Amino acid sequence: MKVNFKYAMMTIAALTMGLTSCSNDNDKVAESEPQYLSIKISGVVQSPTRAVEAPGETTVNTIKLNDGHIFVINPLGQVTYQEALNVSQATNAGQILTTAIPADSRIYVIGNIPTADNATITALTDFNAIKAATSALTTQTNYKEAALANADGQPTAIIPGASNTATVNVSIKPLISRLELTQVKGIGDITNFTVKGVYVDDYYPQFTYAGLYAGTKFSQGQSTTFAGIGDAGAWAHTSLVAAPATGNVWAHNLAAGGLPRFIIELEDVKYNPGISAGAPLGEVDLSGTTYYLTVTGYNNGGLTAFERGKIYRIGGNNGIEFDQDDLGLVPNPVDVDLTLNVTILEWEVVTPTANL
């Protein structure tokens, strides 16, 4: 996403410090060399509003920009001025800062700061402190409203233009990543199953405004009592495919930098030995026992950590495919290795459409 910023030279009509005008041209600042600038923000548009249908489910990958904050950073990394982003104003005539700023300033924008942390984040006075600040992922339950910030993690420099005007383009993207699952499919000799719950394992509970993780990593281990993020409840299924809802995916926002994974809780499992070879021997009913599928790793070469702004969809549109050999009696079993491919997608942020 390109958030377009324009700013115009503020005219200094008079000096109020008791100084008189001076005829020495060397003491004057040429108009072609802006020193104090105002920033005009324009071109920010909101994505179409589509409600999240249930916890953990969403139908689109777009992020909706609800609000934001503008930080003016000097070359020493100090915040010299900050102001709230007025999305409604910015998407129309444009937003002009209420104060002039030095020409050597840089701009850092954070969008969708969790409400609980807004006062703390916006009061920070140092860029390093901003990057080190944290928010809990549980404050962001709407997957279209993830926190956003400068894509490269650095404030963007102001470049003066002609006639005391200048433009700075700030690319913003999510500070976090997302893990998705489209469906669970029984293959091989599996004849029936029900998804009882879907949970995330090996994740960090907080993210930083530098786009990394914070806090103590949650590990489910082999406990069958789930205390981490996830949702219990049966998925609808047709034949041997279970999915959250038609066209939907099961998703969770996660801090970047780690390598989280899914645990799927199953019940009503049945299989028929030999059915995949065309020689069924009779159905085996395991419906009295709960089983678990644990994603133990990813086949994609070089994937050692999730990156900010990326969506990781396990198995692509095919989701998790399993047979009876992948079933474990506990999460994270030592004798079952379910390693899957993951499709990596970009989180979509709506491109500005205003003409400037």
C-alpha positions as CSV (number, residue, x, y, z in Angstrom):
1,M,0.0,0.0,0.0
2,K,1.2,3.5,-0.8
3,V,0.1,6.2,1.7
4,N,0.8,9.4,-0.1
5,F,2.0,12.4,1.9
6,K,2.2,16.0,0.6
7,Y,3.3,18.9,2.6
8,A,3.5,22.7,1.9
9,M,5.8,25.4,3.2
10,M,4.3,27.3,6.1
11,T,4.9,31.1,5.6
12,I,6.5,32.9,8.5
13,A,4.8,36.2,8.5
14,A,6.7,37.8,11.4
15,L,9.2,36.9,14.1
16,T,7.8,37.3,17.6
17,M,11.0,37.3,19.5
18,G,11.6,41.1,19.4
19,L,13.9,40.9,16.4
20,T,13.8,43.6,13.6
21,S,14.2,42.9,10.0
22,C,17.7,42.8,8.6
23,S,18.9,43.9,5.3
24,N,21.7,41.3,5.2
25,D,20.7,38.8,2.6
26,N,23.0,36.2,4.1
27,D,20.8,36.1,7.1
28,K,17.8,35.1,5.0
29,V,16.7,31.6,4.1
30,A,16.0,31.2,0.4
31,E,12.4,30.2,-0.4
32,S,13.8,27.4,-2.5
33,E,15.3,25.8,0.6
34,P,12.4,24.8,2.8
35,Q,13.2,24.7,6.5
36,Y,9.8,24.2,8.1
37,L,7.2,22.1,6.5
38,S,3.6,20.9,7.0
39,I,2.5,17.5,6.0
40,K,-0.6,16.8,4.0
41,I,-1.9,13.2,4.0
42,S,-4.2,12.2,1.2
43,G,-5.1,9.1,-0.8
44,V,-5.8,6.7,2.1
45,V,-8.8,4.5,1.4
46,Q,-10.6,1.9,3.5
47,S,-11.1,-1.6,2.2
48,P,-14.6,-2.9,1.8
49,T,-16.2,-3.9,5.1
50,R,-16.8,-7.6,5.4
51,A,-17.7,-9.0,8.8
52,V,-15.7,-11.8,10.3
53,E,-18.3,-14.7,10.4
54,A,-17.0,-16.5,13.4
55,P,-14.0,-16.6,15.7
56,G,-11.0,-17.6,13.6
57,E,-12.7,-17.3,10.3
58,T,-12.4,-14.7,7.6
59,T,-13.3,-14.5,3.9
60,V,-10.7,-12.0,2.6
61,N,-7.1,-11.2,3.0
62,T,-7.5,-7.4,3.0
63,I,-6.7,-5.2,5.9
64,K,-9.0,-2.3,6.8
65,L,-7.3,0.8,8.0
66,N,-9.4,2.2,10.8
67,D,-7.1,4.7,12.4
68,G,-3.5,5.5,12.8
69,H,-0.8,7.8,14.2
70,I,1.9,9.9,12.6
71,F,5.3,10.3,14.2
72,V,7.8,12.9,13.1
73,I,11.3,11.7,13.8
74,N,14.5,13.8,13.8
75,P,17.9,12.5,12.6
76,L,18.8,11.5,16.2
77,G,15.7,9.2,16.4
78,Q,13.7,11.5,18.7
79,V,10.0,12.1,18.2
80,T,9.7,15.9,17.7
81,Y,5.9,15.8,16.9
82,Q,3.1,13.3,16.7
83,E,-0.5,13.5,15.6
84,A,-3.4,11.2,15.1
85,L,-4.2,10.1,11.5
86,N,-7.7,11.1,10.6
87,V,-8.7,8.5,8.1
88,S,-11.9,10.2,7.1
89,Q,-10.2,13.5,6.5
90,A,-7.2,11.9,4.7
91,T,-9.4,10.0,2.3
92,N,-11.1,13.2,1.2
93,A,-9.4,16.6,1.1
94,G,-6.4,15.4,3.0
95,Q,-4.9,16.0,6.4
96,I,-2.6,18.8,7.2
97,L,-0.5,18.7,10.4
98,T,-1.3,21.4,12.8
99,T,2.3,22.4,13.3
100,A,5.4,23.0,11.0
101,I,8.2,20.5,11.1
102,P,11.9,20.7,10.3
103,A,12.9,19.7,6.7
104,D,15.3,17.0,7.9
105,S,12.5,15.1,9.7
106,R,11.4,11.6,8.8
107,I,8.0,10.1,9.0
108,Y,6.8,6.9,10.7
109,V,3.2,5.8,10.6
110,I,1.5,3.2,12.6
111,G,-2.1,2.1,11.8
112,N,-4.6,0.2,13.8
113,I,-2.9,0.4,17.2
114,P,-4.9,-1.7,19.7
115,T,-7.1,0.5,21.8
116,A,-5.7,-0.7,25.1
117,D,-2.2,0.4,24.0
118,N,-2.9,3.6,22.0
119,A,-2.2,6.1,24.8
120,T,1.1,4.3,25.7
121,I,2.3,4.0,22.1
122,T,1.4,7.5,21.0
123,A,3.2,9.0,24.1
124,L,6.6,7.5,23.2
125,T,9.3,10.1,22.4
126,D,12.1,7.9,20.9
127,F,12.0,5.7,17.8
128,N,13.9,2.9,19.5
129,A,11.2,3.0,22.3
130,I,8.5,2.7,19.6
131,K,10.2,-0.3,18.0
132,A,10.6,-2.0,21.4
133,A,7.0,-1.4,22.5
134,T,4.7,-4.4,22.5
135,S,1.0,-5.3,22.1
136,A,-0.8,-8.5,22.9
137,L,-2.2,-10.4,19.9
138,T,-5.4,-11.1,21.8
139,T,-6.4,-7.4,21.4
140,Q,-6.7,-8.0,17.6
141,T,-9.5,-10.4,17.1
142,N,-10.5,-9.0,13.7
143,Y,-8.1,-10.3,11.1
144,K,-8.7,-7.5,8.7
145,E,-7.5,-4.9,11.3
146,A,-3.9,-5.9,12.0
147,A,-1.4,-3.3,13.1
148,L,0.5,-1.6,10.2
149,A,3.7,0.4,10.0
150,N,6.4,1.4,7.6
151,A,7.2,-1.6,5.5
152,D,11.0,-1.4,5.8
153,G,10.8,-0.7,9.6
154,Q,12.4,2.7,9.2
155,P,11.1,6.3,9.2
156,T,10.8,7.7,5.6
157,A,12.8,10.8,4.8
158,I,11.2,13.9,3.5
159,I,12.4,15.0,0.1
160,P,11.7,18.7,-0.7
161,G,10.5,19.6,-4.1
162,A,10.0,22.7,-6.2
163,S,8.1,25.7,-4.8
164,N,8.6,24.7,-1.2
165,T,6.6,21.5,-1.6
166,A,7.6,17.9,-1.4
167,T,6.2,14.4,-1.5
168,V,7.1,11.4,0.6
169,N,5.6,7.9,-0.2
170,V,5.4,5.6,2.8
171,S,4.8,2.0,2.2
172,I,3.1,0.3,5.1
173,K,2.4,-3.4,5.8
174,P,1.3,-5.5,8.8
175,L,3.6,-5.8,11.7
176,I,2.5,-9.4,12.2
177,S,2.0,-12.6,10.2
178,R,-1.0,-14.9,9.9
179,L,-1.4,-18.7,9.8
180,E,-4.3,-20.1,7.8
181,L,-6.0,-23.4,7.2
182,T,-8.5,-24.0,4.5
183,Q,-9.7,-27.5,5.2
184,V,-8.8,-30.9,6.7
185,K,-9.2,-33.9,4.3
186,G,-9.0,-37.6,5.1
187,I,-7.2,-39.6,2.5
188,G,-5.9,-43.2,2.1
189,D,-8.1,-45.6,4.1
190,I,-9.9,-42.9,6.1
191,T,-13.7,-43.2,5.8
192,N,-15.0,-40.7,8.4
193,F,-13.9,-38.1,10.9
194,T,-15.0,-34.9,12.7
195,V,-12.9,-31.9,13.4
196,K,-13.4,-31.3,17.1
197,G,-11.1,-28.3,17.5
198,V,-8.3,-26.3,15.9
199,Y,-5.4,-24.8,17.9
200,V,-2.1,-23.0,17.4
201,D,1.1,-24.2,19.0
202,D,4.6,-22.8,19.4
203,Y,3.6,-19.1,19.2
204,Y,4.4,-15.9,21.0
205,P,1.6,-13.9,22.7
206,Q,2.9,-10.4,21.8
207,F,4.3,-8.5,18.9
208,T,6.7,-5.6,18.8
209,Y,6.3,-2.4,16.7
210,A,9.6,-3.4,15.0
211,G,7.6,-6.4,13.6
212,L,9.0,-9.2,15.8
213,Y,7.7,-11.4,18.6
214,A,7.7,-10.7,22.4
215,G,6.8,-12.6,25.5
216,T,7.2,-16.3,26.4
217,K,6.5,-18.8,23.7
218,F,3.4,-20.9,24.3
219,S,4.0,-24.7,23.9
220,Q,1.2,-27.2,24.1
221,G,3.5,-30.1,24.6
222,Q,1.5,-33.4,24.9
223,S,-1.3,-32.0,27.1
224,T,-4.8,-32.7,25.9
225,T,-6.1,-29.6,27.8
226,F,-5.8,-26.7,25.4
227,A,-4.9,-23.4,27.0
228,G,-3.6,-21.5,24.0
229,I,-5.4,-19.8,21.1
230,G,-7.8,-21.8,19.1
231,D,-11.4,-22.8,18.7
232,A,-13.3,-25.8,19.9
233,G,-16.4,-27.0,18.0
234,A,-17.1,-29.3,15.1
235,W,-16.5,-28.1,11.6
236,A,-19.1,-28.8,8.9
237,H,-17.9,-31.6,6.6
238,T,-18.9,-33.2,3.4
239,S,-17.7,-36.7,2.6
240,L,-14.0,-36.7,3.8
241,V,-13.5,-32.9,3.8
242,A,-14.0,-30.7,6.8
243,A,-13.9,-26.9,6.5
244,P,-14.9,-23.8,8.6
245,A,-17.5,-22.7,6.1
246,T,-17.8,-22.5,2.3
247,G,-15.1,-20.3,0.9
248,N,-13.7,-19.4,4.3
249,V,-10.4,-20.2,6.0
250,W,-9.5,-20.7,9.7
251,A,-6.9,-18.1,10.6
252,H,-5.0,-16.5,13.5
253,N,-2.9,-13.4,13.7
254,L,0.6,-14.3,15.0
255,A,3.8,-12.5,15.9
256,A,6.4,-12.7,13.2
257,G,9.8,-14.2,13.8
258,G,8.6,-17.6,15.2
259,L,7.5,-20.8,13.5
260,P,4.0,-21.6,14.9
261,R,2.0,-24.6,13.8
262,F,-1.5,-26.2,14.0
263,I,-2.9,-29.0,16.2
264,I,-6.1,-30.5,14.9
265,E,-8.3,-32.4,17.4
266,L,-10.4,-35.2,15.8
267,E,-13.1,-37.6,16.8
268,D,-15.5,-40.1,15.1
269,V,-12.5,-41.4,13.2
270,K,-13.1,-44.5,11.0
271,Y,-11.0,-46.2,8.4
272,N,-11.2,-49.3,6.2
273,P,-7.8,-51.1,5.7
274,G,-7.2,-51.7,2.0
275,I,-9.8,-49.3,0.7
276,S,-7.2,-47.1,-1.0
277,A,-5.9,-50.2,-2.8
278,G,-9.4,-51.2,-3.9
279,A,-9.5,-54.2,-1.5
280,P,-11.4,-53.0,1.7
281,L,-11.2,-55.4,4.6
282,G,-13.9,-53.9,6.7
283,E,-14.4,-50.6,8.5
284,V,-12.6,-50.0,11.8
285,D,-14.5,-47.7,14.2
286,L,-12.3,-45.5,16.4
287,S,-15.0,-43.1,17.3
288,G,-14.6,-43.8,21.0
289,T,-11.1,-42.2,21.0
290,T,-9.9,-38.7,20.4
291,Y,-6.9,-38.3,18.0
292,Y,-4.6,-35.4,17.1
293,L,-2.9,-34.2,14.0
294,T,0.2,-32.1,14.7
295,V,2.0,-30.1,12.0
296,T,5.6,-30.9,13.0
297,G,7.3,-28.9,10.2
298,Y,7.1,-27.4,6.8
299,N,8.6,-28.8,3.6
300,N,9.3,-25.4,2.1
301,G,13.1,-25.0,1.9
302,G,14.6,-22.3,4.0
303,L,11.4,-21.5,6.0
304,T,12.7,-21.0,9.5
305,A,10.5,-18.1,10.7
306,F,7.4,-16.3,9.7
307,E,7.8,-12.8,8.3
308,R,5.7,-9.8,9.0
309,G,3.1,-9.0,6.4
310,K,2.9,-12.6,5.2
311,I,0.1,-15.1,5.3
312,Y,1.1,-18.8,5.7
313,R,-1.6,-21.1,4.3
314,I,-0.9,-24.7,5.3
315,G,-1.2,-27.0,2.3
316,G,-2.4,-24.2,0.1
317,N,-6.1,-24.6,-0.9
318,N,-5.8,-28.4,-0.2
319,G,-5.3,-27.8,3.5
320,I,-4.1,-30.7,5.7
321,E,-4.5,-34.2,4.2
322,F,-4.0,-37.1,6.5
323,D,-4.4,-40.9,6.8
324,Q,-4.4,-43.2,9.8
325,D,-0.6,-43.1,10.0
326,D,-0.7,-39.4,10.9
327,L,-2.9,-39.8,13.9
328,G,-1.5,-39.4,17.4
329,L,-3.1,-40.1,20.7
330,V,-1.7,-36.9,22.1
331,P,-0.6,-33.6,20.6
332,N,3.1,-33.4,19.5
333,P,3.6,-37.2,19.5
334,V,7.1,-38.4,19.2
335,D,6.3,-41.2,16.7
336,V,4.3,-39.2,14.1
337,D,5.9,-36.7,11.7
338,L,3.3,-34.6,9.8
339,T,5.3,-32.2,7.6
340,L,3.4,-30.1,5.1
341,N,3.9,-27.6,2.4
342,V,2.8,-24.0,3.1
343,T,1.7,-21.4,0.5
344,I,3.0,-17.9,1.3
345,L,0.7,-15.0,0.4
346,E,0.9,-11.3,0.7
347,W,-1.5,-9.6,3.0
348,E,-3.4,-7.1,0.8
349,V,-3.7,-3.5,1.8
350,V,-5.9,-1.3,-0.4
351,T,-4.0,1.0,-2.8
352,P,-4.9,4.7,-2.6
353,T,-7.1,5.9,-5.4
354,A,-7.2,9.7,-4.8
355,N,-5.7,12.0,-7.4
356,L,-3.2,14.4,-5.8
